[in-house]
Amino acid sequence: MQLKHVDSPWFVELHITLWHVDIHCLVTCHFPLLFTFLSIFILLCRS
């Protein structure tokens, strides 16, 4: 059984774009914060 093409291309494009933006934000926004948090945590553990 073949599915009808109900998914409109723009919706798929939008979804992919949002997903990429989310990944990009995760890397650019959250990674530095996580890295900073880990650095502080390691420093606290060592002292």
C-alpha positions as CSV (number, residue, x, y, z in Angstrom):
1,M,0.0,0.0,0.0
2,Q,1.4,3.4,-1.0
3,L,0.8,6.4,1.2
4,K,-0.8,9.4,-0.3
5,H,1.5,12.4,-0.5
6,V,-0.2,14.4,2.2
7,D,3.0,15.9,3.6
8,S,3.4,19.1,1.7
9,P,7.1,19.9,0.8
10,W,7.1,23.2,2.6
11,F,6.2,21.5,5.8
12,V,9.0,19.0,5.4
13,E,11.4,21.8,4.6
14,L,10.3,23.7,7.6
15,H,10.7,20.7,9.9
16,I,14.2,20.0,8.6
17,T,15.1,23.6,8.9
18,L,13.9,23.8,12.5
19,W,15.7,20.6,13.3
20,H,19.0,22.0,11.9
21,V,18.5,25.3,13.8
22,D,17.8,23.3,17.0
23,I,21.0,21.2,16.5
24,H,23.0,24.4,15.7
25,C,21.6,26.1,18.8
26,L,22.4,23.0,20.9
27,V,26.0,23.1,19.8
28,T,26.5,26.8,19.9
29,C,24.4,27.7,23.0
30,H,24.4,24.7,25.2
31,F,27.9,23.2,24.6
32,P,29.8,26.2,26.0
33,L,27.5,26.3,29.0
34,L,28.0,22.6,29.6
35,F,31.7,22.9,29.1
36,T,31.9,25.7,31.7
37,F,29.8,23.8,34.1
38,L,32.0,20.7,33.7
39,S,35.2,22.9,34.2
40,I,33.8,24.4,37.4
41,F,32.7,20.9,38.6
42,I,36.2,19.4,38.0
43,L,37.8,22.4,39.8
44,L,35.5,21.9,42.8
45,C,36.3,18.2,42.9
46,R,40.0,18.8,42.8
47,S,40.1,21.4,45.6
